[in-house]
Amino acid sequence: MADSPVGTPIVVGEDHPIIVTTPGERSTDNIEFVVGLTGVGLVLTGLGVFYNFDSRSASNAVNAVMPTGQPWTTGDQIDYDDAHRYAHDAAIFYSLGGAVLIGALVTWIATAPDDHTVVIRPHAAPTIAPTPGGAVLGGSWRF
Amino acid sequence: MRGLFALAFVAAACTPDIEPDGYLCGQNESCPDGLVCSGSNFACEDPATVTSFTCNAATTSAAAPMKLPALQCPSPPVTEMTCLSAGGSGAWFQLTTPAACSSVGIAASIQFPFAFESLDLVLEDSTGAPIGSDGDCALPAPGLDSRCLAQTLANATTYLVAVVPAGNDCDGDCTYNQLSLSVQLAAP
């Protein structure tokens, strides 16, 4: 609605249109696509977390910042190799998951629908109805 | 973006953190990647600081063994620290049992690093003929390989305790080792 100075009555008429702005609505396809993309990103990131925990577990099995007094065994080597392999897998899934989540965010922003602006120009017509001993004054508006 | 960096940091933090000297050398000088087996302390060390194996022990043979101190029956353990040089055929130790034991047996063991060639413990008569062989120890030494031998002996008799290579010599690259021999006479 057009602004009016303080103290000035709001007049609705052809010279004072009503302007209504409504946010655009996303299509169902768009929502499903972005939600699906986000889901894929979360799944990929979840796999990264899974491999991260495996990697951490294998690493903790062989970490040695102080002398352990134990010989390096075949089992230690397997844990060592697993830790590196799982860390590599985790990094891949984190990267993929992150990229897909960013893609979902960019898609959400890029496909945001424009706002709709509607201008309503009402047509006002005064009405007078004679009554016994007087009349009733009114008005009617057509949008 | 900050979250991605955090995730990358978490992933990177999951690779093993193994400092030099964190582990002793495993069989056949095995160590974690980036570390090398040191011949001086048998630990996995930085390649820049690693030192090679040296053995300055006197050479012995079945014909010229090292004589162990006189043993009583029973006797406390007698320990000898020695080594086998590269390609060495073994180390021989001689003992003679007392004459007046009601019954006597030998309890011998060797402990040696896993890193280099495996060793066996053999009991021989005075001519060098094998009369007893070793087995696994009931109480293995932590961080070391060990072999144990127990056998009934005769009074007033000379025996040889031989420590000989048992193979597993890194395909010929580690035909040496350090060892600790313990010999004790006890009731069988």
Interface residues (C-beta under 8 A of the other chain):
Chain A: T45 G48 N52 S55 R56 A58 S59 V62 N63 A64 V65 M66 P67 T68 G69 Q70 P71 W72 T73 T74 D76 Q77 D79 Y80 A83 H84 Y86 A87 A90 A91 Y94 G98
Chain B: G3 L4 L7 A8 V10 A11 A12 A13 C14 T15 P16 D17 I18 E19 D21 G22 Y23 L24 C25 G26 Q27 S30 C31 P32 D33 A43 C44 P113 F114 A115 P142 G143
